[in-house]
Every structure is written in C-alpha cells, then in structure tokens.
Amino acid sequence: MNPFKADRDKILEKLQEVIDPELGVDIVNLGLIYSVDIEDPHIRVQMTMTTPSCPMHTYLTSQTAQTVEQLYPWMKIEVKLVWEPPWSPDMMSDNAKKMFS
C-alpha cells in the first residue's frame, strides 16, 4: 500500500475524532459525512448539519478540513456543506442511535 495515497476508510476513521459539541457524538456516526472523494491531489468531503440553522457549521466544517489535513497535508482539502438529502436521525449509526434512545 502506498503511504502517500489517500485512503477513504482511513479518512472516515480519522473523522470520528471530530465531535459535534452540542450532541457529543462524532460527525461520522451522526451521519453528517455524505461522501469522501479522492482525486489526487484533491480530497473533497461533502457533509451536512443536523439542521440548516446549526450554529456549529463553521466549527464543524473547519474541524473536518483540519482533521483530513492532518492525514494528508500535501493534498488540497475541500469541505462542502450540502443540504440534499436533508439529514435525518435515520442516518446515524446504530451506536449513535442507542445514545439518544
């Protein structure tokens, strides 16, 4: 395996370190990450928020970019906030759902 080649699974694993401070759950298990596209030298992450009026959107998108950059500092990281499809609790992992039940 090429250590300089970006890996989607490794990115998603690292993004579990980004915690939504309002909910106390990471953005991956909350289902906020919609896609991770790698096209050397770019990594594009599409993500959403639990609501369009989420006051944490700047913080979470910034933390997402910084976290991916820790893995691949030589690549251009782009985080795009999207609203389609709208987020719903069904997008959470089973572990995250258990935390709220």
N, C-alpha and C positions, 0 to 999 in steps of 0.2 A: 504494500500500500504506500502510495506516495504521500509523505508527511506534509507536502506543500499543496496538495489538492484538497479543496474544501469538501467537507462531508456533511450532508443534510442531517443525518442522525446525530452526529456529534454537535451540530449547531442546536438542534432541538433539546438535546440533553443539557447543554450549557445554558439555554434559555430558561430552564427550570429554576435557575438561580434568581431570575427576575420575579420578585414578589409584588403583587398588587397590594399596596399598603392599606387600602380600605378593606380588602377581603382577607388578606393574609394567606393567599394561595398564589402559586406561580402562574404565569401567563400561559404556559403550555397546558397545564391541567385545567385551567379555566376555559380553554378552547379559544383563546384570543388570537393564536397564530393560525392564519389561514393557509399560508404557503411559504416555502423557502425555496427560491430558485437560484441556482448557481450557474453562472455563465462567465467563466474566467475572463477578466479579473473582477467581476461584479457578483455580489450576493444581494439579492432582493428579498426582503421579508415583507409579506403582506399580513397585516394584523388588524384587529378591530378592538373596540372597547365594549364593555357591557351595556353602555348607553351612549348615544351620540353626545350627550352633555357631560360625559365623565370629566371631572376636573383633573384627573391624573393623566390625561392623554399625552401631554408634553413630557412628563416624567417617564411614563412607561415606554414611549417610542424612543426617547433618548437612552434609557437604560438598555433597551433591546439592541440598539445600534452599538453602544459601548461594549456590551457583552459579546456580541458577534465579533467585534473588532479585536477583543482580547484573544480570540482564537486565530484570526486571520488578519493581522494588522497590515499586511501588504495588499489587501483587497479593498475595493470600494464597496462600502456598505450602504444600502438604501433601505429605509424602512418606510413603507407606505401604509397609511391608515385608510382602511376601506370600510364601507357600511353595508355592502351587499355580499353575501346574505347577512341580514341582521343577526346579531348574536342572540342566542337563547340558552337557558340553563341546560338544554339537551346537549350542547356542545362540550360540556365539562366532562372530564374523565370520571369514571366510576368512583375513584378515590375522592375527588373533589366533591362530587355529589353527596357522598357519605358525610362529609364535613358539615354540610348545610342541612342535613335531614335530622 
